Amino acid sequence: MNIAVVLAGGTGSRLGADKPKQFIEVDGRTVIERCIDAFDAAPGIDEIAVVMHPDWIGHMQEVTAQNGWKKVKKILEGGNERYMSSLNAIVAYLDYPDDTNLLLHDAARPWVSQEVIARTVEALKHHEAVAVGIPSTDTVWEVRQDFDPQLSKFIARIPDRKTMWRAQTPQAFRLPLIRDAYQRALQDPQFHATDDCGVVRQYLPGTKIVIVPGEEQNRKITFKEDLI
């Protein structure tokens, strides 16, 4: 069973809007509607869960009813940080069979294509951890700063661009694997992560996370300019 988890727990503060960015309308459809449309239409997806900021769960229930999506089965409460939203989704599926797969996707990436979803689902047939990404066309700097916060940052290292990829979503895992990774992470008082692959990479370092090609259009909405 392949379950798409749409992570929409953020408030979109960096966008400067009066509502979470997932409810901003883009050419006649809201961001989250476009995102769920994609997974609802994907043949390889069996179920959809939406992880939503608690203040907007009621509104999300109304949006779901209006759209009549057949695969949306759960609307879950999000956390203060992204990893908490992922964790809430994992907990919601703890009693599911071990052959369940979770595809964790940012609601702020509404233009995910059927091809990307299909490639991810296909890769899950052969691997227990799958990431979506695209090669970086920009040079990437590793930046540091002296102890004095008044001093400017400086370039500490310039990695080879050929080895740099830009992470996208969905990030997909066999349920037992991502469950184990988070169980270990929660025992670490220094735990901090910005994505789910990072949790697996840190706490199950022997796991090979396979990358499937993403697309430039699968970009993330963060700032106003991203909506243009």
Secondary structure as the mmCIF struct_conf table of DSSP 4:
data_model
#
loop_
_struct_conf.conf_type_id
_struct_conf.id
_struct_conf.beg_label_comp_id
_struct_conf.beg_label_asym_id
_struct_conf.beg_label_seq_id
_struct_conf.end_label_comp_id
_struct_conf.end_label_asym_id
_struct_conf.end_label_seq_id
STRN STRN1 ASN A 2 ALA A 8
HELX_RH_3T_P HELX_RH_3T_P1 SER A 13 LEU A 15
TURN_TY1_P TURN_TY1_P1 GLY A 16 GLY A 16
BEND BEND1 ASP A 18 LYS A 19
HELX_RH_3T_P HELX_RH_3T_P2 LYS A 21 PHE A 23
STRN STRN2 GLU A 25 VAL A 26
TURN_TY1_P TURN_TY1_P2 ASP A 27 GLY A 28
STRN STRN3 ARG A 29 THR A 30
HELX_RH_AL_P HELX_RH_AL_P1 VAL A 31 ALA A 41
TURN_TY1_P TURN_TY1_P3 PRO A 43 GLY A 44
STRN STRN4 GLU A 47 MET A 52
HELX_RH_3T_P HELX_RH_3T_P3 PRO A 54 TRP A 56
HELX_RH_AL_P HELX_RH_AL_P2 ILE A 57 ASN A 67
TURN_TY1_P TURN_TY1_P4 GLY A 68 GLY A 68
BEND BEND2 LYS A 70 LYS A 71
STRN STRN5 VAL A 72 GLU A 77
BEND BEND3 ASN A 80 GLU A 81
HELX_RH_AL_P HELX_RH_AL_P3 ARG A 82 ALA A 92
TURN_TY1_P TURN_TY1_P5 TYR A 93 ASP A 95
BEND BEND4 TYR A 96 TYR A 96
TURN_TY1_P TURN_TY1_P6 ASP A 98 ASP A 99
STRN STRN6 ASN A 101 ASP A 106
TURN_TY1_P TURN_TY1_P7 ALA A 107 ALA A 108
TURN_TY1_P TURN_TY1_P8 PRO A 110 TRP A 111
HELX_RH_AL_P HELX_RH_AL_P4 GLN A 114 LEU A 124
TURN_TY1_P TURN_TY1_P9 LYS A 125 HIS A 126
BEND BEND5 GLU A 128 GLU A 128
STRN STRN7 ALA A 129 PRO A 135
BEND BEND6 ASP A 138 ASP A 138
STRN STRN8 GLU A 142 GLN A 145
BEND BEND7 PHE A 147 ASP A 148
TURN_TY1_P TURN_TY1_P10 PRO A 149 GLN A 150
BEND BEND8 LEU A 151 LEU A 151
HELX_LH_PP_P HELX_LH_PP_P1 SER A 152 SER A 152
STRN STRN9 LYS A 153 ARG A 157
HELX_RH_3T_P HELX_RH_3T_P4 ARG A 161 THR A 163
STRN STRN10 TRP A 165 ARG A 174
HELX_RH_AL_P HELX_RH_AL_P5 LEU A 175 ALA A 185
TURN_TY1_P TURN_TY1_P11 LEU A 186 GLN A 187
TURN_TY1_P TURN_TY1_P12 PRO A 189 GLN A 190
BEND BEND9 THR A 194 ASP A 195
HELX_RH_AL_P HELX_RH_AL_P6 ASP A 196 TYR A 203
BEND BEND10 LEU A 204 LEU A 204
TURN_TY1_P TURN_TY1_P13 PRO A 205 GLY A 206
STRN STRN11 VAL A 210 PRO A 213
TURN_TY1_P TURN_TY1_P14 GLU A 216 GLN A 217
BEND BEND11 ASN A 218 ASN A 218
HELX_LH_PP_P HELX_LH_PP_P2 ARG A 219 ILE A 221
BEND BEND12 PHE A 223 PHE A 223
HELX_RH_3T_P HELX_RH_3T_P5 LYS A 224 LEU A 227
#
